[in-house]
Amino acid sequence: MLKGMRKRMLSAGALLALLTAAGEASAMSPVVPVRDVFEAMGAKVTWSAGSNLIEITKDELTLRLQTGSSQAYKNGTPVTLDTPVTVNASGKAMISAYAVYPLAKNYKKERHYLVQKGDSLWSVSRKYGVTVAQLKEWNALKTDTIYIGQHLTTVNPWYVVQKGDSLYSISSKTETTIADLRKANGLQSDALQVGQKLSIPAAPSVPSPGVFVEGTFPLLGRTYLPFGDTYGDARMFSLGQTARVHEGNDMEANTGVPVFASWDGLVIRKGWNTYGGWRLTIQADNGIAMYYAHLSAYAGGIELGSRIKKEQLIGYVGATGYGPAGTSGKFIPHLHFGMYDTNASWKPLNPYAYLKWWETR
């Protein structure tokens, strides 16, 4: 299942040395290497020798950066960065850790939209360049009424099978699962025919969480596989004979894929943990701690006591943990995300509802 996603995997040790060393701080913000970060998300990065211009392309997204400048262009629209793009002593172009997420987020490529307060079908149609009639047809709406938390399909929900397609590749491209594709189309096997028309099921609506409504999903779209609720599942690896359950949710992705902070907060734990490998714990002002585990490396500027901003690049997906410091490869690379209430003796919370809400914001 993960064969296609694992082609570009680096060793955890090599990536740790590469990205941690590269993440040197500037006067204005922590910085990270442009090429390594964007290529890890599947983008093409070109920077001609002797030229100050860097071009980054992925799907419908085109970014243009210039070393020495804080002016970037996203699909031709100017974007002002908080820190100019620089070149470090190793000859790597470096960009602000705060700038990666807003530049890389491709809103026009998202299949689903999560209805927010004040939305109407007309405002959503303007945002995605479609008509109200199309939105009503694609979402089987009888009226113009929509509600907060409702998922709307924003592209044609029919997919025509192309040469080389599989249920796995189609599920990845259309943000659904193989099981849901089979169910929606009454498929008895995984065999497909070129030209076959498949119905892409819409994402289910989810209720708004009580807090962190404006949070950010920790991975960008199409850099991870669809995931389910694994909170409370049994885990085989433990120290001694102690039974252990899973205190979070896992999202499978390639080693090196950037991880972003879901909320503002303070770094209260950083470093090696036998279970979580290279992990990072960021505590929000209300006492809820968000836990990012199995990292292959940390982004620049991440230290104990650091103040972190929502959407800041904080680290990179890996497969570290289940042993002494440096252990890696005991499981498939993924991000483990957990939440704990430090006001109640670190009571674990199931983050699934938050993740599913943030995923389509």
PADREN-544914 format. One record per residue (C-alpha): residue in one letter; x, y, z. Coordinates in pm, 1 decimal, always signed. Layout:
<site residu="a" u="X" v="Y" w="Z"/>
...
This chain:
<site residu="m" u="+0.0" v="+0.0" w="+0.0"/>
<site residu="l" u="+279.5" v="+242.1" w="+83.3"/>
<site residu="k" u="+512.5" v="+140.0" w="-197.9"/>
<site residu="g" u="+462.2" v="+457.4" w="-397.6"/>
<site residu="m" u="+494.8" v="+683.5" w="-95.8"/>
<site residu="r" u="+821.5" v="+538.3" w="+33.4"/>
<site residu="k" u="+1043.9" v="+587.2" w="-270.8"/>
<site residu="r" u="+1199.8" v="+907.8" w="-141.0"/>
<site residu="m" u="+1254.4" v="+798.1" w="+219.4"/>
<site residu="l" u="+1583.3" v="+908.1" w="+378.5"/>
<site residu="s" u="+1741.4" v="+747.6" w="+681.0"/>
<site residu="a" u="+1630.4" v="+916.4" w="+1002.2"/>
<site residu="g" u="+1990.3" v="+985.6" w="+1102.0"/>
<site residu="a" u="+2078.3" v="+1148.4" w="+770.3"/>
<site residu="l" u="+1766.9" v="+1363.6" w="+773.3"/>
<site residu="l" u="+1819.6" v="+1464.7" w="+1135.0"/>
<site residu="a" u="+2171.4" v="+1585.3" w="+1058.8"/>
<site residu="l" u="+2066.6" v="+1757.7" w="+736.1"/>
<site residu="l" u="+1761.8" v="+1948.7" w="+856.8"/>
<site residu="t" u="+1860.1" v="+2026.6" w="+1212.8"/>
<site residu="a" u="+2194.4" v="+2170.2" w="+1101.1"/>
<site residu="a" u="+2023.5" v="+2362.2" w="+823.1"/>
<site residu="g" u="+1764.3" v="+2519.0" w="+1052.8"/>
<site residu="e" u="+1973.8" v="+2807.5" w="+1175.1"/>
<site residu="a" u="+1790.2" v="+3106.6" w="+1316.3"/>
<site residu="s" u="+1783.5" v="+3448.6" w="+1155.2"/>
<site residu="a" u="+1732.1" v="+3779.8" w="+1332.9"/>
<site residu="m" u="+1360.9" v="+3777.1" w="+1254.8"/>
<site residu="s" u="+1248.3" v="+3413.5" w="+1257.5"/>
<site residu="p" u="+1365.7" v="+3052.3" w="+1251.6"/>
<site residu="v" u="+1443.2" v="+2936.2" w="+899.6"/>
<site residu="v" u="+1431.7" v="+2603.6" w="+715.1"/>
<site residu="p" u="+1579.8" v="+2481.9" w="+382.2"/>
<site residu="v" u="+1355.7" v="+2566.0" w="+85.9"/>
<site residu="r" u="+1445.0" v="+2273.6" w="-140.0"/>
<site residu="d" u="+1436.5" v="+2000.1" w="+124.9"/>
<site residu="v" u="+1105.1" v="+2116.1" w="+269.3"/>
<site residu="f" u="+912.2" v="+2162.5" w="-54.9"/>
<site residu="e" u="+1053.4" v="+1854.9" w="-228.4"/>
<site residu="a" u="+948.3" v="+1646.2" w="+73.6"/>
<site residu="m" u="+591.4" v="+1759.5" w="-2.1"/>
<site residu="g" u="+620.5" v="+1641.0" w="-362.7"/>
<site residu="a" u="+693.9" v="+1977.1" w="-526.9"/>
<site residu="k" u="+949.6" v="+2046.6" w="-799.4"/>
<site residu="v" u="+1206.6" v="+2308.5" w="-701.1"/>
<site residu="t" u="+1433.0" v="+2481.5" w="-953.6"/>
<site residu="w" u="+1711.2" v="+2726.0" w="-869.6"/>
<site residu="s" u="+1949.2" v="+2795.1" w="-1153.3"/>
<site residu="a" u="+2315.9" v="+2849.6" w="-1070.7"/>
<site residu="g" u="+2389.4" v="+3220.1" w="-1046.3"/>
<site residu="s" u="+2020.0" v="+3310.3" w="-1040.9"/>
<site residu="n" u="+1839.8" v="+3456.3" w="-740.1"/>
<site residu="l" u="+1504.4" v="+3319.4" w="-859.3"/>
<site residu="i" u="+1357.4" v="+3000.3" w="-706.9"/>
<site residu="e" u="+1048.1" v="+2844.0" w="-865.8"/>
<site residu="i" u="+838.7" v="+2581.5" w="-688.2"/>
<site residu="t" u="+559.7" v="+2393.1" w="-866.6"/>
<site residu="k" u="+311.4" v="+2129.4" w="-755.5"/>
<site residu="d" u="-21.8" v="+2053.6" w="-922.4"/>
<site residu="e" u="-186.7" v="+2392.9" w="-983.9"/>
<site residu="l" u="+42.1" v="+2577.9" w="-743.7"/>
<site residu="t" u="+336.0" v="+2791.6" w="-859.4"/>
<site residu="l" u="+556.3" v="+2979.9" w="-615.3"/>
<site residu="r" u="+833.4" v="+3223.4" w="-701.2"/>
<site residu="l" u="+1088.8" v="+3331.2" w="-442.0"/>
<site residu="q" u="+1400.3" v="+3543.4" w="-470.6"/>
<site residu="t" u="+1701.7" v="+3514.4" w="-243.0"/>
<site residu="g" u="+1758.0" v="+3837.3" w="-52.4"/>
<site residu="s" u="+1392.9" v="+3936.8" w="-90.8"/>
<site residu="s" u="+1090.5" v="+3909.6" w="+137.6"/>
<site residu="q" u="+855.3" v="+3936.2" w="-161.7"/>
<site residu="a" u="+716.6" v="+3604.0" w="-289.1"/>
<site residu="y" u="+452.3" v="+3525.0" w="-550.1"/>
<site residu="k" u="+185.1" v="+3256.7" w="-513.6"/>
<site residu="n" u="+17.4" v="+3186.3" w="-847.3"/>
<site residu="g" u="+113.8" v="+3540.6" w="-944.8"/>
<site residu="t" u="-26.9" v="+3702.9" w="-630.1"/>
<site residu="p" u="+233.7" v="+3887.7" w="-419.2"/>
<site residu="v" u="+291.7" v="+3756.0" w="-65.9"/>
<site residu="t" u="+512.0" v="+3939.9" w="+184.7"/>
<site residu="l" u="+730.7" v="+3712.3" w="+398.9"/>
<site residu="d" u="+828.1" v="+3807.2" w="+754.3"/>
<site residu="t" u="+1193.6" v="+3726.1" w="+673.6"/>
<site residu="p" u="+1380.0" v="+3754.0" w="+341.9"/>
<site residu="v" u="+1488.3" v="+3431.5" w="+171.7"/>
<site residu="t" u="+1858.8" v="+3387.4" w="+252.1"/>
<site residu="v" u="+2146.6" v="+3161.1" w="+151.9"/>
<site residu="n" u="+2335.5" v="+2992.6" w="+434.8"/>
<site residu="a" u="+2704.2" v="+2902.7" w="+458.6"/>
<site residu="s" u="+2636.6" v="+2565.4" w="+295.5"/>
<site residu="g" u="+2477.4" v="+2729.4" w="-7.8"/>
<site residu="k" u="+2120.9" v="+2634.3" w="+85.4"/>
<site residu="a" u="+1832.5" v="+2874.1" w="+28.2"/>
<site residu="m" u="+1650.3" v="+2924.7" w="+359.6"/>
<site residu="i" u="+1293.4" v="+3042.3" w="+423.1"/>
<site residu="s" u="+1101.7" v="+3144.1" w="+735.0"/>
<site residu="a" u="+941.5" v="+2853.6" w="+924.5"/>
<site residu="y" u="+630.6" v="+3072.0" w="+947.6"/>
<site residu="a" u="+603.7" v="+3117.0" w="+569.2"/>
<site residu="v" u="+598.5" v="+2755.2" w="+449.2"/>
<site residu="y" u="+239.5" v="+2665.6" w="+541.7"/>
<site residu="p" u="+60.1" v="+2967.5" w="+389.5"/>
<site residu="l" u="+270.6" v="+2937.8" w="+74.5"/>
<site residu="a" u="+228.9" v="+2561.6" w="+31.7"/>
<site residu="k" u="-142.6" v="+2542.6" w="+117.0"/>
<site residu="n" u="-327.6" v="+2503.8" w="-212.6"/>
<site residu="y" u="-684.9" v="+2600.3" w="-132.2"/>
<site residu="k" u="-808.0" v="+2561.1" w="-489.9"/>
<site residu="k" u="-702.4" v="+2193.5" w="-492.8"/>
<site residu="e" u="-908.8" v="+2097.2" w="-189.0"/>
<site residu="r" u="-1204.4" v="+1868.0" w="-268.6"/>
<site residu="h" u="-1404.0" v="+1948.6" w="+41.6"/>
<site residu="y" u="-1497.8" v="+2264.3" w="+223.0"/>
<site residu="l" u="-1601.2" v="+2284.8" w="+586.9"/>
<site residu="v" u="-1880.0" v="+2542.0" w="+627.6"/>
<site residu="q" u="-1788.0" v="+2827.3" w="+861.9"/>
<site residu="k" u="-1998.1" v="+3090.9" w="+1038.2"/>
<site residu="g" u="-2135.5" v="+3343.2" w="+788.5"/>
<site residu="d" u="-2097.8" v="+3116.0" w="+482.6"/>
<site residu="s" u="-2358.1" v="+3081.1" w="+210.5"/>
<site residu="l" u="-2364.8" v="+2867.9" w="-103.4"/>
<site residu="w" u="-2295.4" v="+3183.4" w="-300.8"/>
<site residu="s" u="-1984.8" v="+3276.3" w="-97.3"/>
<site residu="v" u="-1850.7" v="+2918.8" w="-119.1"/>
<site residu="s" u="-1914.5" v="+2909.6" w="-494.5"/>
<site residu="r" u="-1714.7" v="+3233.0" w="-535.9"/>
<site residu="k" u="-1425.9" v="+3094.0" w="-329.4"/>
<site residu="y" u="-1392.9" v="+2781.8" w="-544.4"/>
<site residu="g" u="-1490.4" v="+2923.1" w="-883.6"/>
<site residu="v" u="-1801.5" v="+2707.8" w="-930.1"/>
<site residu="t" u="-2175.1" v="+2782.0" w="-944.9"/>
<site residu="v" u="-2439.2" v="+2750.4" w="-675.2"/>
<site residu="a" u="-2620.6" v="+2502.8" w="-901.1"/>
<site residu="q" u="-2310.5" v="+2283.3" w="-921.6"/>
<site residu="l" u="-2265.8" v="+2285.6" w="-544.1"/>
<site residu="k" u="-2629.2" v="+2184.2" w="-496.5"/>
<site residu="e" u="-2602.2" v="+1904.5" w="-754.4"/>
<site residu="w" u="-2270.6" v="+1767.8" w="-624.7"/>
<site residu="n" u="-2392.1" v="+1770.1" w="-262.8"/>
<site residu="a" u="-2753.4" v="+1657.5" w="-330.7"/>
<site residu="l" u="-2891.0" v="+1975.3" w="-171.1"/>
<site residu="k" u="-3261.7" v="+2048.0" w="-210.1"/>
<site residu="t" u="-3236.7" v="+2404.0" w="-73.7"/>
<site residu="d" u="-2975.5" v="+2677.5" w="-36.4"/>
<site residu="t" u="-2952.3" v="+2618.0" w="+338.2"/>
<site residu="i" u="-2613.2" v="+2505.0" w="+474.5"/>
<site residu="y" u="-2490.7" v="+2473.8" w="+833.6"/>
<site residu="i" u="-2168.2" v="+2522.3" w="+1026.3"/>
<site residu="g" u="-1952.4" v="+2208.5" w="+1016.7"/>
<site residu="q" u="-2113.6" v="+2071.2" w="+700.2"/>
<site residu="h" u="-1872.8" v="+1927.2" w="+440.8"/>
<site residu="l" u="-1933.9" v="+2046.4" w="+86.2"/>
<site residu="t" u="-1785.0" v="+1875.4" w="-218.2"/>
<site residu="t" u="-1632.0" v="+2156.8" w="-422.6"/>
<site residu="v" u="-1539.9" v="+1964.6" w="-739.9"/>
<site residu="n" u="-1727.3" v="+1727.4" w="-968.5"/>
<site residu="p" u="-1772.6" v="+1409.1" w="-760.5"/>
<site residu="w" u="-1728.5" v="+1182.0" w="-1061.5"/>
<site residu="y" u="-1389.7" v="+1041.2" w="-1157.1"/>
<site residu="v" u="-1307.0" v="+879.3" w="-1494.2"/>
<site residu="v" u="-1050.7" v="+599.9" w="-1463.8"/>
<site residu="q" u="-723.7" v="+670.6" w="-1649.4"/>
<site residu="k" u="-453.0" v="+430.4" w="-1766.6"/>
<site residu="g" u="-240.8" v="+321.8" w="-1469.4"/>
<site residu="d" u="-506.6" v="+408.1" w="-1209.5"/>
<site residu="s" u="-579.1" v="+183.4" w="-913.2"/>
<site residu="l" u="-824.3" v="+216.8" w="-626.7"/>
<site residu="y" u="-531.1" v="+314.3" w="-406.9"/>
<site residu="s" u="-408.7" v="+592.0" w="-638.6"/>
<site residu="i" u="-761.5" v="+722.5" w="-692.8"/>
<site residu="s" u="-834.2" v="+724.4" w="-318.9"/>
<site residu="s" u="-515.2" v="+924.5" w="-260.3"/>
<site residu="k" u="-597.3" v="+1177.3" w="-533.1"/>
<site residu="t" u="-958.1" v="+1223.7" w="-427.5"/>
<site residu="e" u="-914.2" v="+1231.2" w="-49.2"/>
<site residu="t" u="-1123.5" v="+923.3" w="+21.9"/>
<site residu="t" u="-1058.0" v="+559.8" w="+113.2"/>
<site residu="i" u="-1051.6" v="+236.2" w="-85.5"/>
<site residu="a" u="-1331.8" v="+97.1" w="+131.0"/>
<site residu="d" u="-1553.7" v="+401.5" w="+66.2"/>
<site residu="l" u="-1483.5" v="+385.1" w="-309.0"/>
<site residu="r" u="-1585.7" v="+19.4" w="-317.9"/>
<site residu="k" u="-1903.6" v="+90.2" w="-120.5"/>
<site residu="a" u="-2006.1" v="+399.2" w="-320.7"/>
<site residu="n" u="-1965.0" v="+217.4" w="-652.6"/>
<site residu="g" u="-2075.0" v="-134.4" w="-557.8"/>
<site residu="l" u="-1736.7" v="-279.6" w="-655.6"/>
<site residu="q" u="-1687.9" v="-651.0" w="-592.3"/>
<site residu="s" u="-1315.4" v="-643.5" w="-678.2"/>
<site residu="d" u="-1029.3" v="-396.8" w="-720.7"/>
<site residu="a" u="-1023.7" v="-440.7" w="-1100.7"/>
<site residu="l" u="-1083.2" v="-118.1" w="-1297.0"/>
<site residu="q" u="-1129.4" v="-36.7" w="-1665.1"/>
<site residu="v" u="-1003.2" v="+272.8" w="-1846.8"/>
<site residu="g" u="-1296.8" v="+507.9" w="-1897.4"/>
<site residu="q" u="-1493.8" v="+364.0" w="-1605.8"/>
<site residu="k" u="-1686.0" v="+633.3" w="-1416.6"/>
<site residu="l" u="-1654.8" v="+626.5" w="-1038.6"/>
<site residu="s" u="-1857.5" v="+819.7" w="-783.9"/>
<site residu="i" u="-1634.7" v="+987.1" w="-524.4"/>
<site residu="p" u="-1817.6" v="+989.1" w="-189.8"/>
<site residu="a" u="-1838.0" v="+1314.1" w="+0.4"/>
<site residu="a" u="-1671.6" v="+1343.1" w="+339.2"/>
<site residu="p" u="-1911.0" v="+1311.1" w="+632.3"/>
<site residu="s" u="-1999.2" v="+1623.4" w="+826.7"/>
<site residu="v" u="-1838.7" v="+1656.9" w="+1168.6"/>
<site residu="p" u="-1942.6" v="+1858.9" w="+1473.7"/>
<site residu="s" u="-1740.5" v="+2162.7" w="+1573.9"/>
<site residu="p" u="-1508.1" v="+2091.7" w="+1868.8"/>
<site residu="g" u="-1561.0" v="+2295.5" w="+2183.4"/>
<site residu="v" u="-1211.9" v="+2451.4" w="+2168.6"/>
<site residu="f" u="-936.0" v="+2498.9" w="+1909.1"/>
<site residu="v" u="-1198.0" v="+2562.2" w="+1640.5"/>
<site residu="e" u="-946.6" v="+2767.0" w="+1439.3"/>
<site residu="g" u="-670.7" v="+2505.7" w="+1470.7"/>
<site residu="t" u="-453.7" v="+2378.1" w="+1185.1"/>
<site residu="f" u="-416.2" v="+2020.5" w="+1065.5"/>
<site residu="p" u="-50.1" v="+1925.8" w="+1129.8"/>
<site residu="l" u="+15.8" v="+1798.8" w="+775.4"/>
<site residu="l" u="-66.4" v="+1958.9" w="+441.8"/>
<site residu="g" u="-314.0" v="+1791.0" w="+206.5"/>
<site residu="r" u="-184.7" v="+1510.5" w="-15.0"/>
<site residu="t" u="+129.9" v="+1456.6" w="+193.0"/>
<site residu="y" u="-33.9" v="+1183.2" w="+405.0"/>
<site residu="l" u="-270.0" v="+888.1" w="+367.9"/>
<site residu="p" u="-634.3" v="+885.3" w="+480.6"/>
<site residu="f" u="-649.2" v="+796.3" w="+849.7"/>
<site residu="g" u="-894.2" v="+659.6" w="+1103.4"/>
<site residu="d" u="-948.0" v="+678.9" w="+1477.7"/>
<site residu="t" u="-682.2" v="+459.5" w="+1641.5"/>
<site residu="y" u="-713.1" v="+611.6" w="+1988.6"/>
<site residu="g" u="-737.3" v="+337.9" w="+2251.3"/>
<site residu="d" u="-602.4" v="+61.4" w="+2028.4"/>
<site residu="a" u="-370.9" v="-191.7" w="+2193.8"/>
<site residu="r" u="+5.0" v="-148.5" w="+2141.0"/>
<site residu="m" u="+242.5" v="-443.4" w="+2156.6"/>
<site residu="f" u="+565.0" v="-260.0" w="+2243.0"/>
<site residu="s" u="+595.1" v="-164.7" w="+2610.2"/>
<site residu="l" u="+855.5" v="-142.3" w="+2882.1"/>
<site residu="g" u="+827.8" v="-446.5" w="+3108.3"/>
<site residu="q" u="+495.0" v="-627.5" w="+3124.2"/>
<site residu="t" u="+278.0" v="-315.5" w="+3138.8"/>
<site residu="a" u="-22.7" v="-323.2" w="+2905.1"/>
<site residu="r" u="-38.9" v="-12.3" w="+2686.8"/>
<site residu="v" u="-299.8" v="+155.5" w="+2467.1"/>
<site residu="h" u="-261.8" v="+411.6" w="+2191.1"/>
<site residu="e" u="-305.3" v="+766.0" w="+2322.0"/>
<site residu="g" u="-342.5" v="+948.2" w="+1991.1"/>
<site residu="n" u="-401.5" v="+916.7" w="+1617.0"/>
<site residu="d" u="-152.6" v="+817.6" w="+1346.3"/>
<site residu="m" u="-116.8" v="+969.5" w="+999.3"/>
<site residu="e" u="+110.1" v="+777.8" w="+758.1"/>
<site residu="a" u="+342.9" v="+988.7" w="+541.3"/>
<site residu="n" u="+691.5" v="+981.2" w="+392.1"/>
<site residu="t" u="+994.1" v="+1043.9" w="+609.3"/>
<site residu="g" u="+1078.2" v="+1414.1" w="+587.1"/>
<site residu="v" u="+726.3" v="+1545.6" w="+523.9"/>
<site residu="p" u="+690.1" v="+1877.1" w="+714.0"/>
<site residu="v" u="+487.8" v="+1888.7" w="+1036.2"/>
<site residu="f" u="+312.4" v="+2212.9" w="+1137.8"/>
<site residu="a" u="+192.7" v="+2337.8" w="+1476.3"/>
<site residu="s" u="-182.3" v="+2301.0" w="+1519.8"/>
<site residu="w" u="-203.8" v="+2579.9" w="+1779.1"/>
<site residu="d" u="+4.2" v="+2850.1" w="+1947.4"/>
<site residu="g" u="+187.6" v="+2743.5" w="+2259.6"/>
<site residu="l" u="+503.0" v="+2683.5" w="+2460.2"/>
<site residu="v" u="+750.1" v="+2399.2" w="+2400.1"/>
<site residu="i" u="+750.8" v="+2210.7" w="+2731.4"/>
<site residu="r" u="+910.5" v="+1884.1" w="+2617.6"/>
<site residu="k" u="+1161.7" v="+1813.5" w="+2344.3"/>
<site residu="g" u="+1398.7" v="+1524.9" w="+2283.0"/>
<site residu="w" u="+1398.0" v="+1147.1" w="+2292.7"/>
<site residu="n" u="+1119.7" v="+934.7" w="+2437.5"/>
<site residu="t" u="+1135.2" v="+554.9" w="+2426.5"/>
<site residu="y" u="+784.4" v="+524.4" w="+2283.5"/>
<site residu="g" u="+760.3" v="+848.3" w="+2085.2"/>
<site residu="g" u="+1115.9" v="+875.1" w="+1952.3"/>
<site residu="w" u="+1209.8" v="+1233.0" w="+1873.0"/>
<site residu="r" u="+903.1" v="+1408.1" w="+2004.6"/>
<site residu="l" u="+777.2" v="+1757.9" w="+2074.2"/>
<site residu="t" u="+513.3" v="+1870.0" w="+2324.6"/>
<site residu="i" u="+359.5" v="+2215.9" w="+2286.6"/>
<site residu="q" u="+128.2" v="+2342.8" w="+2560.6"/>
<site residu="a" u="-152.4" v="+2585.0" w="+2475.6"/>
<site residu="d" u="-241.0" v="+2865.9" w="+2715.6"/>
<site residu="n" u="-547.2" v="+2671.3" w="+2839.2"/>
<site residu="g" u="-326.9" v="+2383.1" w="+2959.6"/>
<site residu="i" u="-394.6" v="+2140.4" w="+2675.6"/>
<site residu="a" u="-68.0" v="+1992.4" w="+2546.4"/>
<site residu="m" u="-31.2" v="+1876.8" w="+2185.1"/>
<site residu="y" u="+215.8" v="+1594.4" w="+2130.5"/>
<site residu="y" u="+396.8" v="+1531.4" w="+1799.5"/>
<site residu="a" u="+591.2" v="+1202.8" w="+1794.6"/>
<site residu="h" u="+821.0" v="+979.4" w="+1583.9"/>
<site residu="l" u="+983.2" v="+1282.0" w="+1418.7"/>
<site residu="s" u="+1292.1" v="+1237.0" w="+1202.6"/>
<site residu="a" u="+1413.8" v="+1588.7" w="+1284.7"/>
<site residu="y" u="+1313.9" v="+1922.0" w="+1436.6"/>
<site residu="a" u="+1280.2" v="+2243.9" w="+1240.1"/>
<site residu="g" u="+1507.8" v="+2536.3" w="+1315.1"/>
<site residu="g" u="+1433.9" v="+2750.0" w="+1619.5"/>
<site residu="i" u="+1262.8" v="+2477.1" w="+1822.5"/>
<site residu="e" u="+1394.8" v="+2470.8" w="+2180.2"/>
<site residu="l" u="+1255.2" v="+2411.1" w="+2528.0"/>
<site residu="g" u="+1072.6" v="+2728.0" w="+2625.8"/>
<site residu="s" u="+1023.2" v="+2844.6" w="+2265.7"/>
<site residu="r" u="+695.3" v="+3017.0" w="+2184.6"/>
<site residu="i" u="+537.0" v="+2848.7" w="+1883.4"/>
<site residu="k" u="+286.9" v="+2998.9" w="+1641.7"/>
<site residu="k" u="+1.9" v="+2810.7" w="+1479.2"/>
<site residu="e" u="+105.8" v="+2690.6" w="+1127.4"/>
<site residu="q" u="+477.1" v="+2718.9" w="+1213.9"/>
<site residu="l" u="+691.3" v="+2440.9" w="+1067.3"/>
<site residu="i" u="+812.5" v="+2248.3" w="+1373.6"/>
<site residu="g" u="+955.9" v="+1918.9" w="+1249.3"/>
<site residu="y" u="+950.6" v="+1633.6" w="+998.6"/>
<site residu="v" u="+771.9" v="+1298.0" w="+982.5"/>
<site residu="g" u="+978.7" v="+993.5" w="+1072.6"/>
<site residu="a" u="+977.1" v="+642.9" w="+1219.7"/>
<site residu="t" u="+1174.9" v="+697.0" w="+1540.2"/>
<site residu="g" u="+1105.7" v="+531.4" w="+1873.8"/>
<site residu="y" u="+1056.3" v="+192.3" w="+2040.1"/>
<site residu="g" u="+1409.3" v="+175.5" w="+2175.6"/>
<site residu="p" u="+1712.2" v="+375.8" w="+2289.9"/>
<site residu="a" u="+1790.8" v="+718.5" w="+2141.2"/>
<site residu="g" u="+1827.6" v="+700.0" w="+1765.1"/>
<site residu="t" u="+1617.0" v="+385.8" w="+1713.7"/>
<site residu="s" u="+1425.6" v="+405.7" w="+1385.5"/>
<site residu="g" u="+1245.2" v="+180.0" w="+1139.0"/>
<site residu="k" u="+1048.1" v="-33.0" w="+1385.4"/>
<site residu="f" u="+726.9" v="+74.6" w="+1207.6"/>
<site residu="i" u="+606.0" v="+261.0" w="+898.2"/>
<site residu="p" u="+686.1" v="+637.1" w="+898.5"/>
<site residu="h" u="+398.8" v="+839.4" w="+1037.8"/>
<site residu="l" u="+308.2" v="+1130.5" w="+1260.3"/>
<site residu="h" u="+157.9" v="+1037.8" w="+1596.1"/>
<site residu="f" u="-54.1" v="+1326.4" w="+1727.3"/>
<site residu="g" u="-180.7" v="+1327.5" w="+2083.7"/>
<site residu="m" u="-351.8" v="+1570.0" w="+2320.9"/>
<site residu="y" u="-325.5" v="+1584.2" w="+2700.1"/>
<site residu="d" u="-497.2" v="+1791.9" w="+2966.5"/>
<site residu="t" u="-215.2" v="+1907.8" w="+3194.5"/>
<site residu="n" u="-474.9" v="+2059.5" w="+3430.1"/>
<site residu="a" u="-590.6" v="+1705.0" w="+3510.9"/>
<site residu="s" u="-260.7" v="+1521.3" w="+3567.5"/>
<site residu="w" u="-189.5" v="+1479.3" w="+3196.2"/>
<site residu="k" u="-517.6" v="+1309.0" w="+3118.4"/>
<site residu="p" u="-502.2" v="+1180.9" w="+2755.8"/>
<site residu="l" u="-769.6" v="+1314.0" w="+2519.1"/>
<site residu="n" u="-880.2" v="+1162.4" w="+2189.5"/>
<site residu="p" u="-768.6" v="+1413.4" w="+1921.7"/>
<site residu="y" u="-964.5" v="+1253.6" w="+1635.9"/>
<site residu="a" u="-1257.6" v="+1497.6" w="+1635.0"/>
<site residu="y" u="-1016.4" v="+1792.5" w="+1631.0"/>
<site residu="l" u="-806.9" v="+1644.8" w="+1350.9"/>
<site residu="k" u="-1109.5" v="+1573.1" w="+1130.2"/>
<site residu="w" u="-1241.0" v="+1926.2" w="+1188.5"/>
<site residu="w" u="-903.3" v="+2085.9" w="+1111.7"/>
<site residu="e" u="-844.9" v="+1863.0" w="+807.8"/>
<site residu="t" u="-1098.1" v="+2041.5" w="+590.2"/>
<site residu="r" u="-1070.6" v="+2395.3" w="+723.6"/>
